[in-house]
Amino acid sequence: MKDAIPLPSQSLDPNVLALLGLVAALVILTISGIALYVTYQHPALAQPLTVAAGVAAVLLTAVGLALTRR
């Protein structure tokens, strides 16, 4: 009978998780800032702070779901 091939560990290094969280936060802040700038330059689109907060909430929810689905 052949020996079973060991599977790689499913746990990630805490430093990698911290770095991933930091990168995700920076991306979310960048996208929110872009949305805020666009709505500030074109006020007819929407209220600037509401749009930026909505974009950040949607992105944070998506990241949270992606991290907890494993």
KEKE-3310 file (N, C-alpha, C; in steps of 0.2 Angstrom, whole numbers, plus 5000, padded with zeros to 4 digits):
npx = (5004:5003:5011:5002:5000:5006:4996:4997:4998:4983:4983:4988:5002:5002:5008:5007:4993:4991:4997:4990:4977:4981:4984:4972:4964:4970:4967:4954:4952:4958:4950:4938:4942:4944:4930:4925:4931:4927:4913:4913:4918:4909:4895:4881:4880:4879:4878:4894:4900:4891:4891:4905:4905:4896:4902:4913:4907:4902:4913:4920:4911:4912:4925:4925:4916:4923:4935:4929:4923:4931)
npy = (4994:5011:5025:5038:5055:5068:5082:5100:5112:5120:5132:5149:5160:5171:5183:5185:5185:5197:5206:5204:5209:5223:5227:5225:5234:5246:5246:5247:5260:5268:5266:5271:5284:5288:5287:5297:5308:5309:5311:5323:5332:5331:5335:5332:5319:5312:5313:5317:5311:5301:5292:5288:5281:5271:5264:5259:5252:5241:5235:5232:5222:5212:5208:5204:5193:5185:5181:5174:5163:5152)
npz = (5000:4996:5004:5012:5006:5015:5020:5017:5031:5037:5044:5045:5046:5060:5057:5043:5042:5049:5040:5029:5033:5035:5022:5016:5023:5019:5006:5006:5012:5002:4991:4996:4998:4985:4980:4988:4984:4971:4972:4979:4969:4960:4965:4961:4960:4973:4991:4998:5010:5013:5002:5003:5015:5013:5003:5010:5020:5012:5006:5018:5023:5013:5014:5027:5026:5017:5024:5035:5029:5027)
capx = (5000:5007:5010:4998:5004:5004:4993:4999:4994:4978:4984:4992:5006:4999:5011:5004:4986:4991:4999:4984:4972:4983:4983:4964:4962:4973:4964:4947:4953:4960:4943:4933:4944:4942:4923:4923:4934:4923:4907:4914:4919:4902:4890:4875:4880:4877:4881:4900:4901:4886:4894:4911:4903:4892:4907:4918:4903:4901:4919:4922:4907:4914:4931:4924:4913:4928:4939:4926:4921:4936)
capy = (5000:5017:5030:5044:5061:5073:5088:5106:5114:5125:5138:5154:5163:5177:5189:5185:5188:5204:5210:5204:5214:5229:5228:5226:5241:5252:5246:5250:5267:5271:5266:5275:5291:5290:5288:5303:5314:5309:5314:5330:5335:5331:5335:5330:5311:5310:5316:5314:5306:5295:5287:5285:5277:5265:5260:5256:5246:5236:5232:5228:5216:5207:5206:5200:5186:5181:5179:5170:5158:5146)
capz = (5000:4996:5010:5011:5005:5020:5017:5020:5036:5035:5048:5042:5051:5062:5054:5037:5043:5051:5034:5025:5036:5034:5015:5015:5026:5015:4999:5007:5013:4996:4987:4999:4997:4978:4980:4992:4980:4965:4974:4981:4963:4956:4970:4959:4961:4980:4997:4998:5015:5013:4997:5005:5021:5010:4999:5015:5023:5008:5006:5024:5024:5008:5016:5033:5024:5014:5029:5039:5025:5027)
cpx = (5004:5006:5006:5002:5002:5001:4996:4995:4989:4979:4989:4996:5002:5002:5008:4997:4986:4993:4993:4978:4974:4982:4976:4962:4964:4969:4957:4947:4954:4953:4938:4935:4943:4935:4921:4925:4929:4916:4907:4915:4913:4897:4883:4875:4877:4880:4888:4901:4897:4889:4900:4910:4900:4897:4911:4914:4903:4907:4921:4918:4910:4921:4930:4921:4919:4933:4936:4923:4925:4934)
cpy = (5006:5022:5036:5050:5066:5080:5094:5108:5120:5132:5143:5157:5169:5183:5190:5188:5195:5209:5210:5209:5221:5231:5229:5232:5247:5252:5249:5257:5271:5271:5271:5283:5293:5291:5295:5309:5315:5313:5321:5334:5336:5330:5332:5322:5309:5314:5313:5309:5300:5290:5284:5280:5270:5261:5256:5251:5240:5232:5228:5222:5211:5204:5201:5193:5182:5178:5174:5163:5152:5141)
cpz = (5000:5002:5008:5011:5011:5017:5021:5026:5034:5038:5044:5048:5053:5059:5047:5037:5045:5044:5029:5027:5035:5027:5014:5018:5022:5008:5000:5008:5006:4991:4990:4998:4990:4977:4983:4987:4974:4966:4976:4975:4959:4961:4968:4960:4967:4985:4998:5004:5016:5008:5000:5011:5018:5006:5004:5018:5018:5007:5012:5025:5019:5011:5023:5031:5021:5019:5034:5036:5025:5031)
residu = (MET:LYS:ASP:ALA:ILE:PRO:LEU:PRO:SER:GLN:SER:LEU:ASP:PRO:ASN:VAL:LEU:ALA:LEU:LEU:GLY:LEU:VAL:ALA:ALA:LEU:VAL:ILE:LEU:THR:ILE:SER:GLY:ILE:ALA:LEU:TYR:VAL:THR:TYR:GLN:HIS:PRO:ALA:LEU:ALA:GLN:PRO:LEU:THR:VAL:ALA:ALA:GLY:VAL:ALA:ALA:VAL:LEU:LEU:THR:ALA:VAL:GLY:LEU:ALA:LEU:THR:ARG:ARG)
# end
